[in-house]
Amino acid sequence: MSIEVKDLQFRYGAIVALDGVSMRLGPGAVGLLGPNGAGKSTLLRVLLGFLVPEKGEGRVLGHDIRRDQARIRRVVGYMPESDCFVAGMDAVTFTSYFGELSGMPRQEAMKRAHEVLFYVGLGESRYRLLDQYSAGMKQRLKLAQALVHDPKILFLDEPTSNLDPHGRIEVLELIKDVASNKDIQVLISSHILADIESICSSVVILNKGKVAAEGRMEDLRAIRYSLYELRIKGEEAPFLADLEAMGCRVDGTEDRLLKVYMPAERDRMDIFRAASRTGVQLRYFVKSRTSLEDLFAGVVGVD
Amino acid sequence: MATVRAKGYAHWEGAPVERRFPWWPITRTGIMLAFRRKRFKFAFAMSFVPAFVFLVGLYVSERIDDFRHMIRGGNQLLNITPNYFKAYMTNDFLLLPIVFVLAFAGAGLIADDLKHNSLQLYFARPLRKADYVLGKMSVVAFFVLILTALPGIVLLIFKLVFAGSFKFLLDYPWLPLSILGVSALLTVFFSFGILLLSSLSDKSRYVTILVFMSYFFSDILFGILYGIFRKPALALFSIRANIQQAGAFLFGQKLPHAFAAGWSFLVLAGICLLAAAVLHRKVRSVEVIR
């Protein structure tokens, strides 16, 4: 396991940010998903050693998060959520500077800075002052500084925030390339479900500082519940009450489509039986592929 | 030819090195960035004028007969003793340029990192808080040493060269140590002081104003209080007076104020301790509001 944490607890004063978080993450791209304030960024900061947990333990590539922070930071590339740069520098100086601070020899850091800046698409503007960079360029630059020392794990905190749709797609492509084609593990914190869905093979859903769900994307989709979409004719309330009594969660859409999240142990025939019992006609019935959005809504309890 | 992007991501073949001084890249970059500012370059160049004037003074003192018609009773002035070196190192003609240089070179050292959230980038590297602070402090130390220790020692060497003998050094063998001692005092004090002020705001312009204000205001305060109470100990309120008092002590000269130099050392050390405490609180990878 590349990242392993057990019973992590951290609080900001009275606010509990992490409440007994335990997880084991293997290789590949892992999404850290959750609504704002779920504890995603705090978890990344604890893993990097920025924040010391009150309780619990953790390891990143076998290094203890309390004792071996320097070793962890040598093998981790971190892309923070907020804009950050050093005023008065150009991109090459900036990227090589942080390469050097990661332990690279000066000349190697400079050479490598050129390479990663071309890689993230800033090759042509690498000598421009960072003060003149657009939001999208700053986002790429943050990725470049995270990659410059060739980390074994990348921590990306909201990598697509503040980007226009085009910039978002480009940054996601880059992350996908790094995550899928190279032996670099990527841990992405995001509240944008589509981003996680398009990149990650596994996901950890955090809610109110706790792990709400964790696992491979396919497994989570499959084992939790089945999703059916249906339209009915007749009295809706008794039918819905019957479904809910069976442990199903039902969401209605604007075009009168009902989305039924059925527990895995239930059979689809139960829906027909419920319809029969409550005297409604099923006019449309289809088994739908659950998306991460559905899973997210299911475990976090929000629409 | 394909671009690197087209070729895709490539791994770095090298291995990271364990640096003896992990803070050195911070220092080197800080010095380099200072020289990119026009105002700084001007202030830095002008700050060597006092050293040049004192060098001319040394030359004239050794050729006093050639210049007698120009000096008219300035023999006392050009009688070179350790007091001459003390005058160079602790008077306003050097302290003021140092303040100007540091206001332009040092104000943004931490303030800019606070403004642009870059502390988290530093601490995502294998750097300790002490490495970061030491790296920034060394930028200030570099400029203070280059304006104090370097000209001080060079002036001493030129004194010996112009005199053509080592007699002056044999008469005052402790003088090089005094020069280095005062340089060290100024370096430590300004390093802590400038970083303290730089960590108080995320706007380097405000910090520049703070640097000037704390130097001048402390002196004005001393002037006002002395005018009212007539007590020499009130000089402890003035940064400049404390430096001059401690400097005179290190050069073994008459103290400018009528109280023990130890008090001035205590005040300067107190400011350094305060700075260390504030830096410990302000320099952190993430701002935790509890």
Chai-1 contact restraints between the chains, C-beta under 6 A:
chainA,res_idxA,chainB,res_idxB,connection_type,confidence,min_distance_angstrom,max_distance_angstrom,comment,restraint_id
A,Y12,B,R290,contact,1.0,0.0,6.0,A-B,restraint_1
A,G13,B,R290,contact,1.0,0.0,6.0,A-B,restraint_2
A,R45,B,V286,contact,1.0,0.0,6.0,A-B,restraint_3
A,F50,B,S285,contact,1.0,0.0,6.0,A-B,restraint_4
A,F50,B,V286,contact,1.0,0.0,6.0,A-B,restraint_5
A,A70,B,P126,contact,1.0,0.0,6.0,A-B,restraint_6
A,R73,B,A124,contact,1.0,0.0,6.0,A-B,restraint_7
A,R73,B,R125,contact,1.0,0.0,6.0,A-B,restraint_8
A,R73,B,P126,contact,1.0,0.0,6.0,A-B,restraint_9
A,R74,B,P16,contact,1.0,0.0,6.0,A-B,restraint_10
A,R74,B,P126,contact,1.0,0.0,6.0,A-B,restraint_11
A,Y78,B,A124,contact,1.0,0.0,6.0,A-B,restraint_12
A,P80,B,Q120,contact,1.0,0.0,6.0,A-B,restraint_13
A,S82,B,N117,contact,1.0,0.0,6.0,A-B,restraint_14
A,C84,B,H116,contact,1.0,0.0,6.0,A-B,restraint_15
A,C84,B,N117,contact,1.0,0.0,6.0,A-B,restraint_16
A,C84,B,S118,contact,1.0,0.0,6.0,A-B,restraint_17
A,C84,B,L121,contact,1.0,0.0,6.0,A-B,restraint_18
A,F85,B,H116,contact,1.0,0.0,6.0,A-B,restraint_19
A,V86,B,S118,contact,1.0,0.0,6.0,A-B,restraint_20
A,A87,B,D112,contact,1.0,0.0,6.0,A-B,restraint_21
A,A87,B,H116,contact,1.0,0.0,6.0,A-B,restraint_22
A,G88,B,L33,contact,1.0,0.0,6.0,A-B,restraint_23
A,G88,B,R36,contact,1.0,0.0,6.0,A-B,restraint_24
A,Y97,B,T29,contact,1.0,0.0,6.0,A-B,restraint_25
A,E100,B,P25,contact,1.0,0.0,6.0,A-B,restraint_26
A,L101,B,P25,contact,1.0,0.0,6.0,A-B,restraint_27
A,L101,B,R125,contact,1.0,0.0,6.0,A-B,restraint_28
A,S102,B,R125,contact,1.0,0.0,6.0,A-B,restraint_29
A,G103,B,P16,contact,1.0,0.0,6.0,A-B,restraint_30
A,G103,B,V17,contact,1.0,0.0,6.0,A-B,restraint_31
A,P105,B,V17,contact,1.0,0.0,6.0,A-B,restraint_32
A,E108,B,G14,contact,1.0,0.0,6.0,A-B,restraint_33
A,R112,B,W12,contact,1.0,0.0,6.0,A-B,restraint_34
A,E115,B,V4,contact,1.0,0.0,6.0,A-B,restraint_35
A,F118,B,T3,contact,1.0,0.0,6.0,A-B,restraint_36
A,F118,B,V4,contact,1.0,0.0,6.0,A-B,restraint_37
A,F118,B,R5,contact,1.0,0.0,6.0,A-B,restraint_38
A,Y119,B,V4,contact,1.0,0.0,6.0,A-B,restraint_39
A,Y119,B,R5,contact,1.0,0.0,6.0,A-B,restraint_40
A,Y119,B,Y9,contact,1.0,0.0,6.0,A-B,restraint_41
A,D150,B,H11,contact,1.0,0.0,6.0,A-B,restraint_42
A,D150,B,W12,contact,1.0,0.0,6.0,A-B,restraint_43
A,V178,B,Y9,contact,1.0,0.0,6.0,A-B,restraint_44
A,K182,B,Y9,contact,1.0,0.0,6.0,A-B,restraint_45
